[in-house]
Amino acid sequence: MLSYNRYRANPVSYELTCRILLLFRVIFPAVSTDFIKFVLFFTKNKPYDATHKPLIMMKIAILDLYNGRPNEGMRCIKMLCDQFLAQEGTGGQYDIFDVRQKNEIPDINKYQIFISTGGPGNPLPEGHAWEKKYTGLIDGIFAHNSANEVKKYLFLICHSFQIASNHLGFGTVCKRRSTSFGVMPMHRTEDGENEPLFEKLPDLFYAVDSRDYQLIQPDWEKISAFGAKILCLEKIRPYVPLERAVMAIRFSDEVFGTQFHPEADSEGMMRYFKQEEKMLAVIKEYGAEKYEEMIDRLDDPDKIMLTEAVIIPTFLRNAAEHILELA
């Protein structure tokens, strides 16, 4: 387990800065994207002001499911946690648990918020030692919340979302006919129109999608009995006679999951995919047109920059507010 105390992040709201800059760009369209990216980078990296006094000390458990695979997701999640813990009135730490390589699972009683990452490979049970411990943690969070006034909060991303959906029997988790990869549009369902975490996003918003597996054929009876809601679906493909995959579920008031990657940031993704090796690999697999489309969308402040600035920060803020009310 790796532990990180509050440090380096900027207490200024990155989300607020992002939205102000987007409005500024609408009013003054001549403002360059480079200027917007510079201000957002400064907001993310301005030194932390240690003089503010936290009203509540939060403990966050990050469940690393990347199985040792190099990735950008962990960097982005740590950065969002740093920013959250550095806000006025908040403090604390986050600890990282290497679930798949080291069989590490947090003690549910020691943390208030859990963020579970994406990862490679098959999300269906394969008999690994960590699998029962991991799904046991998920069950433990739901059981705790049904019996206690002070709740535990869980955010599930991509691989974690698939594991939880399969474990709860919410539908069919299966391998896709081909990999979904790129910056994709997310289409809200009727329930998604009223989702608080999507409130500051446009009706059609964009996110990084990178997966070989999918959740389809929802079991509506189980989902309804559980009190869960499907919030958005993958892009409309009228030329493909295949069912659209589920892209986000509110499992409960405290547990939320996305098939896409809301933590992904433009800066890191751009750096990653402009490496010659990665660029050539994407072009070989998906074609030059797909690569250029992805780069253009990464550079657009209305797309993943906004998604990153809204979904997880809002989840963390809402969780802290509810915990503080009962503290």
N, C-alpha and C positions, 0 to 999 in steps of 0.2 A: 504494500500500500504506500502510495506517495501522498504527502500532505502539503498543502499550500495555504499559508496565511494571506490575508488581504494585503495586496501591494500593487503599485505601479499604475493602476487603472485611474481613469478620470471620473470624478463624481458628476460632471456635467452629463446630462442625459443624451446619449448617442442617438436614441430614437428621435428625440425632440429636434436635435440638430439636423438630422437627416430630413425630417419633414419640413423644417423651415427652409432648408436649402432647395428642396424640390419645389416648394412654392415660389421661392426666389427665382428659380430657373424658368418657371411658367411665366412670371411677370417680365423677366429679363432673359429671353431665349438666347441672347448672344453670350451669356455666361458659359464658359467652357466646362466640359466634363472634368478636365484635369484640375480646375480650380475647386470644384465640388469634392473630388477625391482627396485633394490636399487638405481641405478643411476637415473632412471626415477622418482622415488619418491622424490629424492633429488632435481631434477630439478623443480618438481611441487611445492615443499614446502620451497625452499630457501627463506630467508627473502627478502622482496622487497627493492630495493635501491631507496630511495626517492630523490636522488640528480638529477635524470634525468629530463629534462624539456619537458613536452608534447607539441607537435606541434598542436595537435587538441584535444579538449575535447569532448568525445563521450558520448551520453546518450542512454542507452539500456533499453528497456522495456521487462521484462520477464513475459509472460502470463502463469500463473500457472493454468492448467486445471486438476490437480490431485484430486480436490474436497475433500481435506483434507485427502486423502489416503496416508499412509506412503509409501515412494518411494526413490529410489536412483537417479532418474532423476534430481530433483532439485539441489541436491548437486553437481552433475557432471556439470550441466549448469552453476551454480554459479562459480565453479572452473575454467571453461573455460573462463568465462567473466573476472574473476580476472586476469588470465594469460594474456588475450588480453589487458586489460586496463593497465597492468604493463609493456608492451613492450616499448622499446625506441621510443619516439615520440608520444606516445598515453597516454591519461589519461581520467578521467571522472567518471561516476557512472552508476550503473544499479538499477532499481526499479522493485519490484515484485508486480504483480497484481493478486489477488485471484479472478479469473474470475467466477468460478462456485459457490463458497460458499458466496462470498461477492458482486458479481455482479460488480466487478471492471474492468474497461476498460481504458487504457491510452489515453491521449489526443494526437492525431497523430502529432500535431504541436510541441510537446515538446520532441520528441524522433526521432533519426535517424535510429535506428536498433530495430527490434522486434524479439524475439524468443518465439515461442509458443510451449508448452510442450505436452507430451503424457498425458494419463489419462485413468481412468476406465470407463466402461459403454458403452452405445449406442451412437454412433456419429451422428445418425440421429435425426432430430428435434423432441423434446418431449414437446415443449411449455413452456420451462423455460424462465424466464425473461432475462437471460444473453445471450441466443442464438442469438437473433436479434442484440443485441449490438455487439456481437463478430463477426458475419458475416458482420455487418455494418463496423466494423474496417477493415476487409479484403477488402471489396469493396472500402473503403476510401483510403486505401494504393494504390490500382490499379488506382483509380481516380486521386489521387495526382500525381502519377508517369506519368500519361498520359498528365498532364497539367503543370508540373514543371520540370525545368532543374536539380535541386538538388533532388535526389530521396530518398525514404524511402526503407529500406531493411527488408525483412521478411523471417524467417526460420520456417517452420512448421514441427512438429515431431509427428508421429504416430496418436494419436487421433485428433490432430489439422489438420494433413494431410487429414484424412478421412472427417472431417467436411468441409474443404475447397473444396475437390474434389467433394463431394456431392452438396455443395452449387453452384458450378460452372457448375454442370451437366456433369462432365468429364467421368462418367461411373456409374456403379452400385456399391454402397456401401452396403454390406450385411454381415450377420453373417456367419462365417465359420462353416463348419461341425464339426470341432474340433479346439481347441486352438493351435496356432502356438507358440512354445516356445523354445528358445535355441539360440546358436550362429550359424547363418545360412549363407550359401554362397549367394552372390548377383550377379546375372547374368546381365551384361550390354546389352542394346540394341545397335543398330547402333548409335543412337544419344548419348547414354551413353559413347561410345568410345571417343567422343570429348568433354566431359563435363569437364570444368576447375576444378571443385571441386573434381573430381575423378582422376585428372592427376597424382598425386603421389601415387595412389593405384594400386595394380596389377589388371589385367583384371578380375579375379575372386577374389573379396574381401569378408570379413566376417563382420557381424554386429549382435548385439543382436536384436532378433525378439521376440516380446511378444504381441500377439493380438488375439482377438476373432472376429474381423471384418476385412473386406478386400475390396479393390477396384478392380473390375473385369469388363469385357465387356466395354472397353474404347469407348467413343463416339469420334471417330477419327475426325469427321467433326467439332465438337465443339472445340476439342483440337487444331486442325490445325488453325481454325479461330481465336482462342485466341492467337496463337503464342507459345503455350506450347509444351514441348517435354517429352515423357516418356523415362526414362533413364535406368531403370533396372527392372527386374522381379524376383519373388521368385524362389527358387530352382527347378530344373527339377525333376519331379516325374513321370517317364515313367509308373510306376505301378498304378498310380492314374488317372482315367479319368476325371480330373477336370481342369478348366482353371487356369493358373498361375496368381497370383495377381500382381498388379503394386506395385513396391517398392520405386520408386523415380520419381519425376516430377520436371522439371524446368518450373515453371509457367510463368516466365518472366525473364528478365535480372536481376531483383532485388528480385524476390520471388522464393524460393526454398523449396521443401518439400520431406520428406522421411517417408515411412511407418516404417522403422526400426529405431533403436535408436543409432544415431551416437555419442551421448554424453556419452554413457555407458563406464565406465572404468573398467579395469581388477581388480584393487585393491578393489573397492567397491563391484563389483559383486561377487568376490570371497568371501569377508567377509560376504556378505548377504547370499549366498547359502551354506556356510559352517556352518551356524547356524543349530543346530540339528533339530529344528522345520521345517525350510525351506527345509533342505535336505530330511527329511522324507516325507514332502508334495510332493516334486518333484518326488521322487522315487515311491510314491504311485500312483501319477497321470500319470507319463510317463515311469517309470521303471528305474532300476539301471543302465542299459547300457546307456540310454539317459543322465542320471545325470553325469556319468563318462565322456562321450563325451563332454558335456558342460564344465565341469571343465578343461579338457585337452585343449579345445579351448580358454578358458579364460586365461590360463597360457601361451599361445603361443604369443610371441611378434609380429608375422606376421599377427595376426588376429585383435581382437578388439582394442588392444593397438595402432595399426597403424591407424585404422579407426577413433578412437577418436582423434588422434593426427593430422589428416589431414582435415576432412570435415568441421566441424564447425570453427576451427581456420582459415582455408582458406577463408571461407565465411565472417568471421568478418574482416579479413585483406583486402580482396578485396573490401568490403563495405567501409571501412575506407579510402582506397586509392582513390576510386571514389569520396567520399565526400570531401576529402582533395583537390582533383584537382579543385573543384568548390568553395571551401571555400574562 
